[in-house]
Each structure stands twice: as C-alpha cells, then as structure tokens.
Amino acid sequence: MLSLSAVSKATVPFLFVLLLPGVASTQDKSLSLRQTLGSAVRFAPEPANVSWGPKKDLLIIKGAGEGGALQAREPGTWAQREVSPEARQAAERRARNAGRRGGRGRRGGAPAARPNPKEVSLTRRAREGDYLLNIPGKEPRIIGKRGEREAHLSPDKASVSYVRDHNLIISNLAGDFEWSVSRDGHERLLYGYLDWVYQEEVYGRGDFQAHWWSPDSAKVAFLRIDESAVKTFTVIDHVPEDELADERAVVNETTNYPKAGDPNPTVRLGVAMPEAKAVSWMDLDKYADEEFLIVRVGWTPDGSRLVFQVQNRIQTWLDLNFADPVTGAVETVFREGSKSWVNVLETPRWLKDGGFLWHSERDGYQHIYRYGADGKLRNAVSRGKWPVSSVIEVDEDQGLIWFTGAQEKKIGSYVYRAKLDGSEMLCLTPEFGSHAVQLNKDGSFFIDRFSSLTSPTEVRLCDATGEILRRFESTPSKAMGEYAFALKEHQRIAARDGFELDVTLIKPKGMDESEKHPIWIDTYSGPNAPTLRNSWNYSAWHQFLAQKGVLVLQVNVRSASGLGQVTTATCYKQFGVQELKDIEDAIAWVGKNPWADTSRVGIYGWSYGGFMTAFALTHSKAFRLGVAGAGVYDWQLYDTIYTERYMDTPQANAAGYSASSVLEAAKDLSGHLVLLHGTMDDNVHFQNTVRFVYELQKADKEFDLMIYPKSRHGVRMEEQTWHMRKLIWKQISEQLLGES
C-alpha cells in the first residue's frame, strides 16, 4: 500500500506501471462467476482522500485506512497547519462513505449527514420512514407518527412544512401553530406532494417534493395535482409475506399511471402565506387551451417573486415565468422552443445585480446565457458546437465562471473558465478523460479528480491556470495484480452515413488472433444516456467475459453520444431505428478483423436497453443471442411524460409508434431471445413482457422467459441477482461459445 503523501510531477506512481500494455501482472488468475457480482473484486484504486477545509483555504489530506493521519496544508507554500475539528469530522465522514460502494440513497445516493446537536436540523430516517427534528435543548421530535411525508424546514429554521393525508401542513417549531393549507386532499388530489409520473420523469426519481419555502421564510409555494382523469395501473405481489399461513391471496398495488396518449394529471400552482393563513393561486389562464406541465418551481433570492417553468404536453416549448406570489399575476420572461423537444431546464442561477444565468439548448447545444435583471439577454457565456454540462462556480467579484463541458466532440468531462461576458474562455483540464474539480475560496487553486479509459482515478492539486502542482497517490487495486486484466481500447469509427461513433473493445488478454471470438454488447442507448464514458470504470463481469474468450463491445449510438441536443434528436419520433443501425455498424467495424466472429453476436440491456435488445432481435439478423430485461416493448405502454417528450402522442405519431414497436415485429424474431422481468415492476410494467410473450406465441417463436417475483424495475434480492447472472452466463456459454 502506497502512502498518500504528495508526489512530484516527474514521479510515475507504481499503480500506473501495473497497467501499461505489455507489462505482466503477478498471477493472471481467472475470475469465478460468483466474483462478478457485488464489489468484492474491484479493478480500481482507492483515490486519495483530499479536500478543502471548511473555509476552502487549506487542503485536508487523510492517510489511507482507519486511523490514517490527517494533514492540513497551505496549497501555495505547502506549509503544515493545524487540522480543525470540523475538517477532521468531514474527512472521517468522507472516508466512511467511500466504503459504501453500490448503495443508493433516496436522492443520488449521498448518506444523510449527522445532525449538529447545536443547530436546528431535520433528518430523514430512511429505515424508519420518518423525520427526526432536532431542537437544541429539547428532546428530538419525530415527524411521521401520523403518516407525514416530505417534511422541510423553513430557511430561518423556525417552521416546518409537510404533507399529511395528502394535505399540506405548516407548523412552527414552538408547537403553538399548525395550519392545514388544504383540507380536501385525497388519493387522487395531492397538495405539496408529487404523483408517480411527475417524480419519475420531471423532478427526479424518488423526489416527491412539491412545496418550496421562500428565502424569507414567509411563504410556501406548492403544487396541487389533480389525478381524477388519470388511469390507474395495478401491480400484483404474488408472494406476499406469510401468504401460505394466511389467506393465500395476492396483494394488489394500484398506482395512478398515465400511459402515452392518456389523460395527464392537471396541476395548479399556489402560494401559502402562514401569517395570514391565506392562499393565492397563480394565474395560468393563458394556458387554458393547453395541456401543460409545471416542471420547475423556485424563488428569486429576496422571495419577492415566484419563478416557475411551464411546458406543453409534448414538451416542444418551455416558458420561464415570474409571478407575484400575492396577486398571482404572471409574466412570461421568454419561451424556449425546439423542432424536437425541450429538455427540462434548471432554475436560474441568480447574480448579485438581479440578473441570472440560464442554460439553453436553443442552438442545438446546451450553453450558458446571461440575462439582466430586466429579463433581457445580455450575452452568451459559452458558445460553439459542443455542450456545456454544468456550472461549478461563479465569482462575480472577479467576473469569472467555471463550468464543465466537452469541446471538439470529445467524450469525457472537462473544466473551463471564462469571463461572465463570454470572453477569455480557457480549458483548465485538457487531458483526455473525465475531470471533477473542487475550487478553493478564490479559484486560485483547485483539486482535480481525473480518470480515463486507460488511467485510474488520480487526485491532483492544480493552480488557477490548470498546471498540475502535486499528485496524490492512490491505494492500488489488489485485483489488478492478481487477475488477468484487459484495458478498453477506444476508437472513433465511421457509421454507414459517415457519422463518427465512439466505441470501446475489450479483448481477451493474450488473445489468440488465429481463432475467432464471439462478440458481446452491453447497451442502454436511451436519449442522451451514453453507454461508455471516458473514465475508469471496469466491471468484473466484463473482465470475466474477456477471460472466457469473448470480445466485449460498447458503442455510444448517436442519440446517446452526449454530443448535444442536435445529435440526441436523431431518435425523435422513432425509437430504436437509428440506434440499431449504429449498433450494427459497430459490429461490422469489429467484424473487419479476422479474429472477430460476427456470426456469434450477443446483446444485453435493461429498461431502455431491454427495449433495444428486443428491438434488435426483431428488426435485424445480426444477433445470435439477446437477453432483454424489463423493456418497453410498445411505447404505448409507457408513461406520458417520458414517452411523449420523444415520440409525441400515439394519436399524432401512429407511424412512429409502429416503427418502434417490438410487439408488431414479434413474427420477425431472429436469434435466441431471453426475456427477464420483475413481476412487481412499477416503472416498466410486467405487462410489456406478457404482451410480448403472447405475440411470440402466436407467431410460433421459441424463446426463454425468466420472471423474478417481488422484484421491481431492478432485481435487488441477492439470491435473484445470482440466479440471473448464472442464467445469462449459461446462455452465453451455449449460444455464443458452444459449451454445455
């Protein structure tokens, strides 16, 4: 194990020597199938634990392992300073969290921070399903005993809002005030709480929040969602707890779930004012003739105006609106439009002068635009035929902005700095790969966590121009010295129409090029969801396949290339059609090599990838094996907001839905198909697979089916994931390797 001390720029860490092509590792053992599950075998180092202290002026460096020494250093002089208690706690928390591999929290996987007993805090307890309200000097108070959900503290930490029995409640922490903002809420009329389709497709999976405090703590904006016209869908638990000892019946779970072309929930936007116990409703009469969505809600920094975004049902335009929270008067600042769809855009990033920064894809690529306090465009901050991903930091005093993006159609993530007027843009991290940075307090230094397809994660200290001042060693991966390991080879290839596709290929280590090897493709290929990224991400499963003599191919189809909306929109109104052509072209590229056997190609995917897999086997002759998990096999069976964003409605785009349908093409099945699905999937319903099975049976097609009781959109039970891994490997062995 190497130390985490600083290394000079000239030093090459031992870890990288292990990875250089042609350098033998110590044993070259083979993985077992069991080792491909979980994180017991990880082909990745443990990056150095380096961060900025609480004041963002000192580097805090923690040694490896429990009890590793802590150092505080000045980034410029490297002088050692005392480690503050706050910095020590933060470093230890990061070290604990680093070991929690693979777990996902409610929103993005970040574990809940421990509350500070000296401050008012509200912590959601995921296991108990309630909230713990900590008030200094008092016993902690539990919010949730009466079924309360979505509890949120006011900014001044004097009040709390939550939803009870589908109604929005506001109370103060003193315990002498409680106001039911609404009283008529029920299962199909929600106040301050999102329904299934809004949380899944608009605000983010697992995020049901639909009420937001104003910065001055005087008002609460909230959504009223009317589900009365929305059709329901029933998911069945065929294996309820103790079913044999009790009634031996199934358990029905019914959800309001609008499918493409069906009625959506209707929504209103209100503002609750606790002091007056009054509610005002925003004037949305201008949208009376539209089926509209309210896709973002926020406030101006002083709380004087409500800021919200409205889209039409099929999401071809988006309005940014300001509203008077008392009178409800609404002003539309501008409308974003598109020939395809407009993605949900984040709320404005406010500037000290009252202006704001805005992300837009109006020219086909996401860029940053600067608006004045009057709502008029001042300038584009970034520009060009490449997309900006996110803003890292804004320093208005220096007139600087830092953001991430990828110029020159490069895969990966790079960090740029520019003036707020759009001038003097500089790429601070040009090295090919993915960079995640943390700036110090004035942007004079930053920490860069860098990795690529061929370089494991390395932590660096850089100056304001991006020059690397120090590198921090990582703890090597033991697996990389024990098992046969093969790097991903990256290429940019030409599709049949000349479009350049990014692909990676893992070859068996020491491959015998006189033999032909089967090809295995893992794919997702959904809109703007790249399958491969230019970062260090190596799975034991792919290494296992390579050790067994399989070529592992991955390709970013153009609509999932991350190269901008202009490219993503190539899937508009016809899911699967262009994506399949791109996958076929990647197979043809590999097939030009004498050691690649294009008569033995397998493909696997889950969710959108499950759709792509089934679509490939019903619309192409290029595949001997397809393993399709939880796919949408006709887009009329999926929800309105996601589907209609890309496909319009079935009523308006019948031809596109037909061209994208796996059900209609069941009679054309070619190759061996294996269908997998969880019976309680509340996202992509098991109905999709049942309907597909029915069509395959009518067409007299042979296939395999495996269902996973009690599983939802992902198979999580350890025994079931092991069963599924064995099943997939059995199919690969028989269909691609010719083994029993």
Secondary structure, 3 states (H helix, E strand, C coil): CCCCCEECCCCCCHHHHHHCCCCCCCCCECCCCHHHCCCCCCCCCECCEEEECCCCCCEEEECCCCCCCEEEECCCCCCEECCCHHHHHHHHHHHHHHCCCCCCCCCCCCCCCCCCCCCCEEEEECCCCEEEEECCCCCCEEECCCCCEEEEECCCCCEEEEEECCEEEEEECCCCCEEECCCCCECCEEECECCHHHHHHHHCCCCCECEEECCCCCCEEEEEEECCCCCEEEEEECCCCCCCCCCCCCEEEEEECCECCCCCCEEEEEEEECCCCEEEECCCHHHCCCCEEEEEEEECCCCCCEEEEEEECCCCEEEEEEECCCCCCEEEEEEEECCCCCCCCCCCEECCCCCEEEEECCCCCCEEEEECCCCCEEEECCCCCCCEEEEEEEECCCCEEEEEECHHHCCCEEEEEEECCCCCCEECCCCCCEEEEEECCCCCEEEEEEECCCCCCEEEEEECCCCEEEEECCECCCHHHHECCCCEEEEEEECCCCCEEEEEEECCCCCCCCCCEEEEEECCCCCCCCCCCCCCCCCHHHHHHHHCCCEEEEEECHHHCCCCHHHHHHHCCCCCHHHHHHHHHHHHHHHCCCCEEEEEEEEEEECHHHHHHHHHHHHCCCCCEEEEECCCCCHHHCEHHHHHHHHCCCCCCHHHHHHCCCHHHHHHCCCEEEEEEECCCCCCCCHHHHHHHHHHHHCCCCCEEEEECCCCCCCCCHHHHHHHHHHHHHHHHHHCCCCC
